[in-house]
Amino acid sequence: MNPLNPDNKEQIEALADKLLRLARDTITVRFRFFDTAIARIKIEYRYGIGGVSSNGNLIYMDPAYLLKTYMDEPGIAVRIYMHVLLHLVFMHQLQYDKLDEASWNMAADIAVENIILEMDFPSAALSRDIEEKDQLIRIAKRVKALTADKLYREFVVNGLSNDAQRTYRSLFTIDYHDGWRRTEEQSNEIMLNEEDWKKIARRIKTELKTFSKDKGGSESLLSNVDEAVREKYNFREILQRFVETGEEIRLNDDEFDYVYYMYGLSTYGNMPLIEPLEYREDKKVKEIVIAIDTSASCRG
């Protein structure tokens, strides 16, 4: 009986379950710091999508695609799990609506694929890995730290040729990101939110730094986790705390003195005197000191 026969869904799903269970166990044995993250991810089968996607809560997978690909690429199940898992841990899906989609998709995929290859994980190997590594070496000459944010900034500022875009998509794409663009209905579902994923990322960061034997080849992983959990500040809001309202000697064309106006009408009849104020009230930071630490006691 052909397990890929569309009418034989029960057997297809049983085989897919077995592959995914083995992939999950393989990852947690090698990288124990991923155990919590993997436990929180659920997989839902969707026939006909021809691949994999995620909405930040569920992984949607075509089981027939998984089995068909597995025949040529035995590492595909582990690779899919690792690829999507890293997207979620780094919260790439939560930034999707703020950015240029095409550039963000490529930046996020390149960042997670670089980590997987850096980890030297044979169970996740694919036939295209050699070509991927060659491309990553070239990209690293332009971008020092291969995190999604830095890659995105490079692509937006300096652009990408059509040939480069096609190459990157063919090499680094594992999953579809259309599920990241949430509808209002999806946003109302019970999902893992940003704080949930930050807790998971912080735990991964702590364990990476605590257990040295798990740290090999994980420099990019640490860089991306640091970026994911880093607190982001709105410096405009910070400066607003130091703003004071005061008079500034400066013509205020938006207002005029009604005293002169009424005086002109009463004295000269139809001739109001209009004179702009010579001062205006404004909100400003009157004094600010920027201190630069040159003692090398700070990082970042």
Residue pairs with C-beta under 8 A, 6 or more apart in sequence:
1 8
1 11
2 8
3 11
3 12
3 15
3 67
4 12
4 64
4 67
4 68
5 12
6 47
6 64
9 47
9 63
12 63
12 64
12 67
13 45
13 63
15 63
15 67
16 45
16 61
16 63
16 66
16 67
19 66
19 67
19 70
19 77
20 43
20 66
20 77
20 81
22 77
23 77
23 78
23 80
23 81
23 123
24 38
24 81
26 78
26 123
27 34
27 38
27 78
27 81
27 82
27 85
27 123
28 34
28 35
28 38
30 121
30 123
31 119
31 214
32 207
32 211
32 214
33 203
33 204
33 207
33 208
33 211
33 214
34 85
34 204
36 200
36 203
37 85
37 88
37 89
37 200
37 204
38 81
38 85
40 192
40 196
40 200
41 58
41 59
41 84
41 85
41 88
42 57
42 58
42 59
43 58
43 59
43 60
43 61
44 58
44 59
44 60
44 61
45 60
45 61
45 62
45 63
46 60
46 61
46 62
47 62
47 63
47 64
48 62
49 60
49 61
49 62
49 65
49 176
50 62
50 65
51 61
51 62
51 65
51 175
51 176
52 59
52 60
52 61
52 62
52 65
52 80
52 84
52 174
52 175
52 176
53 59
53 60
53 175
53 176
53 177
53 178
53 179
54 60
54 84
54 87
54 88
54 93
54 175
54 179
54 180
55 93
55 179
55 180
55 182
55 186
55 191
56 88
56 93
56 94
56 179
56 180
56 182
56 191
56 192
57 189
57 190
57 191
57 192
59 80
59 84
60 179
61 80
66 76
66 77
66 80
69 76
70 76
70 77
72 127
73 79
73 126
73 127
75 122
75 123
75 124
75 125
75 126
76 126
78 121
78 123
78 124
79 116
79 124
79 125
79 126
79 174
80 174
80 175
82 112
82 116
82 121
82 124
83 109
83 112
83 113
83 116
83 174
83 175
84 174
84 175
86 111
86 112
86 115
86 116
86 224
87 93
87 108
87 112
87 175
88 192
88 197
89 197
89 200
89 201
89 204
89 225
89 228
90 108
90 111
90 112
90 148
90 201
90 224
90 225
90 227
90 228
91 194
91 197
91 198
91 201
91 228
92 104
92 108
92 111
92 112
92 148
92 180
93 177
93 179
93 180
94 194
94 197
95 104
96 104
96 177
96 180
96 181
97 181
97 182
99 152
100 152
100 156
101 177
101 181
102 165
103 152
103 155
103 156
103 160
104 148
104 152
105 173
105 177
106 151
106 155
106 160
106 165
106 168
106 169
106 172
107 148
107 149
107 151
107 152
107 155
108 148
108 177
109 168
109 172
109 173
109 174
110 136
110 139
110 146
110 148
110 151
110 168
110 172
111 146
111 147
111 148
111 151
111 220
111 224
112 224
113 132
113 136
113 171
113 172
113 174
114 136
114 146
114 220
115 218
115 220
115 221
115 224
116 124
117 129
117 132
117 133
117 136
118 217
118 218
118 219
118 220
118 221
119 217
119 218
119 221
120 216
120 217
128 171
131 171
132 171
132 172
135 167
135 168
135 171
135 172
136 146
139 146
139 151
140 146
142 154
142 158
143 150
143 151
143 154
144 150
145 220
145 223
146 220
146 223
147 220
147 223
147 224
147 227
148 224
148 227
149 227
160 168
197 228
198 228
198 229
201 225
201 228
201 229
202 229
204 221
204 225
205 222
205 225
205 226
205 229
207 214
208 214
208 215
208 218
208 221
208 222
208 225
209 215
209 222
239 285
239 288
242 285
242 288
243 283
243 284
243 285
244 283
244 284
244 285
244 286
245 281
245 282
245 283
246 281
246 282
246 284
246 286
247 279
247 280
247 281
248 279
248 280
248 281
248 282
248 284
249 278
249 279
250 278
250 279
250 280
251 276
251 277
251 278
251 280
252 276
252 277
252 278
252 279
252 280
253 276
254 280
255 276
255 277
255 280
256 274
256 275
256 276
256 277
257 275
257 277
260 272
260 273
260 274
260 275
261 272
261 273
261 274
262 272
263 273
264 271
264 272
264 273
264 274
265 271
265 272
